[in-house]
Amino acid sequence: MISKREIARCGELLAKGECSEDEQLNAIEALELWRGAHQYPMEQIESQVRSASNDLSGSLCASRLKRRETILGKLRRPNTHYSLRNLDDIAGCRCIVPSMDDVKTVVERLRLKDGFEKVKDYINAPKTTGYRSVHLFHKCNSPNYGYTSLRVEVQVRTQCQHAWATAVETYDTLSGTGLKFGSGDEDPAKAFALLSNMIAIHEGCPGVPNTPASLAETKAEFLKLEKKLRIVPTLRGFCKCVDAVEDKALTYNAGYYLLEFDYVEQFVHVTLYPVGNGEIAQEEYSRKERAKSPETDVLLVKADSIESLKAAYPNYFSDITLFLDLTNQLLGSS
């Protein structure tokens, strides 16, 4: 066991990048151990989220441990003071439901359970980027590692909100931008904020800051940008050129799915580690991360089937059909 104080120190070293090669390797090992310690808490919280949503038709849940590069990126983000020890979202569970009424039901049910706290409501108070979701946080012990009060983030969102968020991630992958984190070119960022505002109006929710109040005005402003940017056809074309490689015999099995994405060859390879093999999956996840190149990516996700996995993380399969269909519907409406 590494103390939490040492975890925080290793995070500071990685954030500053001012350390020897040996110090960096040791700090990376500490990060991977700390991430691994969140696996059990994540499983426990996912179980509670499932119990809060299982009776809602069309709902799905999946969970993931944050990628090493994403953790490092967050620690190194300018004008922030994130600590590795106190990151809220190393372990995350995603609950996707059909409607806003379902979001309210799941959130209310979770708030009645012990330990859920610190709600961040990005639906009633959307971010300027257009991101909308409700976030809850829970602290859970990790007995195998000897840590207490490890944080797990729970995101509850509608299918439409989820479609928008994964489209942004897909666009970031394709263009090399960082719209998800509030960076990147101004015009694409504005276009996605306008799309989110259209969805907000469609769902009867508060609008996105700095966007028009009416659907007609929002649509007109978006179409003016889209004529220059061509975001929708670009995303549609990208979707058609990504292949998924998977073992068909394991399609409906629950467990941990290791996703390996190749940006050059444009395919994602999926490996399943059945329930009970979570520690093996975690070790392989870390090994693949250390070996990967800038042209590849890797992610470990827990889901009850590959179909649920694709629905919860469609950007990794470049399947954003729901977003494209929704966009066509909104742009065609008056």
Protein Blocks (a to p, Z undefined) as FASTA:
>chain_A
ZZfklmmmmmmmmmnopacfklmmmmmmmmmmmmmmmmmmmmmmmmmmmmmmmmpghiac
ddddddfklmmmmmmpghiacdfklocklpccddddfblklmmmmmmmmmmpghiahiad
fklmccfkopacdddddddddfknopahiacddddddfklmmmmmmmmmmmmmnopakln
opajfklmmmmmmmmmmmmmmnopacdehiafbfklmmmmmmmmmmmnommmmmmmmmmm
cccdddfklmmpgcdddddddfklopaddddddehilmmmmmmmmmmmmmpcfkbccddd
ddfbfklmmmmmmmlnopakkmmmmmmmmmmpZZ
